[in-house]
Amino acid sequence: MEKLRRVLSGQDDEEQGLTSQALDASSLSFSTRLKWFAICFASGVVFSILGTGLLWLPGGLKLFAVFYTFGNIAALASTCFLMGPMKQLKKMFETTRLLATIIMILCLIFTLCAALWWHKKGLAVLFCILQFLSMTWYSLSYIPFARDAVIKCCSSLIS
């Protein structure tokens, strides 16, 4: 458990500069950060499920896109409570996650644009699907060899 605390709080990394340490520092205890992670993640899941339920109402596509996108943002932001915002941003833009991060952020933005400003229902649904896929691919990057396993599984299904 102590090793998990050190890794999640960023104490397991090499020496950081004074600025990075100040930005990563958190006055929250580990149990408080875990609680807020759970609250933020759960609210993200609830927003996404609520958005999916609103999809079936008349004119609910806009609400679906907004709630689903905010749900994904809340779920993504929940990990900031575990590692700190600066460490989260550093990990998001590492070379192994850079493409998935960029696609995910673009899909979040384009989903809202398609639903709220462009009024294109088909594009909003397409961007929500791409949002889900990019978020899944991004999440798999944190599990060792998970992306390789998914690629092998999909390639064996295709051939």
ROVOKOL-461478 format. One record per residue (C-alpha): residue in one letter; x, y, z. Coordinates in steps of 0.1 Angstrom, whole numbers, padded with zeros to 4 digits, always signed. Layout:
REM ROVOKOL-461478
AXYZ
...
END
This chain:
REM ROVOKOL-461478
M+0000+0000+0000
E+0029+0023+0008
K+0044+0018-0027
L+0010+0026-0042
R+0008+0058-0022
R+0044+0068-0033
V+0036+0061-0070
L+0003+0079-0070
S+0016+0109-0051
G+0046+0112-0074
Q+0072+0106-0048
D+0085+0076-0067
D+0099+0097-0096
E+0134+0112-0100
E+0142+0146-0085
Q+0120+0174-0097
G+0127+0211-0098
L+0115+0234-0071
T+0088+0248-0094
S+0075+0214-0103
Q+0074+0203-0067
A+0055+0234-0057
L+0029+0229-0085
D+0025+0192-0077
A+0023+0196-0040
S-0010+0189-0025
S-0023+0196+0010
L-0048+0168+0007
S-0042+0136+0026
F-0040+0104+0006
S-0074+0092+0019
T-0090+0126+0010
R-0075+0124-0025
L-0089+0088-0029
K-0123+0100-0018
W-0124+0129-0042
F-0111+0107-0070
A-0140+0083-0064
I-0165+0112-0062
C-0152+0128-0094
F-0150+0095-0113
A-0185+0084-0101
S-0200+0117-0111
G-0184+0114-0145
V-0200+0080-0150
V-0233+0093-0138
F-0231+0122-0162
S-0223+0098-0191
I-0252+0075-0182
L-0276+0104-0177
G-0265+0118-0211
T-0272+0084-0227
G-0306+0083-0212
L-0314+0118-0224
L-0305+0107-0260
W-0338+0090-0263
L-0358+0122-0255
P-0371+0145-0282
G-0343+0170-0289
G-0321+0152-0264
L-0291+0150-0287
K-0277+0183-0274
L-0281+0172-0238
F-0266+0138-0246
A-0235+0154-0262
V-0230+0179-0233
F-0236+0154-0205
Y-0215+0126-0221
T-0186+0150-0228
F-0187+0165-0193
G-0189+0130-0179
N-0157+0120-0198
I-0140+0153-0187
A-0149+0146-0150
A-0137+0110-0153
L-0104+0122-0168
A-0100+0150-0143
S-0106+0125-0114
T-0071+0112-0118
C-0057+0146-0110
F-0067+0139-0074
L-0045+0108-0074
M-0013+0121-0090
G-0017+0159-0090
P-0026+0181-0120
M+0010+0187-0133
K+0020+0150-0132
Q-0013+0141-0149
L-0006+0166-0177
K+0030+0153-0180
K+0018+0118-0183
M-0009+0127-0208
F+0016+0143-0232
E+0043+0116-0230
T+0051+0101-0264
T+0032+0069-0258
R+0000+0088-0251
L+0004+0119-0272
L-0017+0108-0302
A-0045+0094-0280
T-0045+0125-0259
I-0047+0149-0289
I-0075+0128-0305
M-0094+0126-0273
I-0092+0164-0266
L-0102+0171-0302
C-0132+0147-0300
L-0143+0164-0267
I-0143+0198-0284
F-0158+0187-0317
T-0186+0168-0300
L-0197+0200-0282
C-0192+0221-0314
A-0213+0196-0335
A-0241+0195-0310
L-0243+0231-0299
W-0231+0253-0327
W-0231+0233-0360
H-0264+0215-0351
K-0252+0183-0369
K-0267+0153-0351
G-0248+0127-0371
L-0214+0144-0364
A-0222+0147-0327
V-0229+0110-0325
L-0198+0102-0345
F-0176+0124-0323
C-0191+0107-0292
I-0182+0073-0306
L-0147+0086-0314
Q-0146+0101-0279
F-0153+0067-0264
L-0127+0049-0285
S-0100+0075-0279
M-0107+0075-0242
T-0105+0037-0241
W-0072+0037-0261
Y-0058+0064-0238
S-0068+0044-0207
L-0053+0013-0221
S-0019+0031-0223
Y-0017+0030-0185
I-0019-0008-0184
P+0013-0026-0194
F+0010-0045-0227
A-0028-0038-0229
R-0026-0020-0262
D-0005-0048-0277
A-0031-0074-0265
V-0060-0054-0280
I-0041-0051-0313
K-0034-0088-0314
C-0070-0096-0305
C-0084-0074-0332
S-0059-0086-0358
S-0068-0122-0351
L-0105-0114-0354
I-0099-0098-0388
S-0078-0125-0402
END
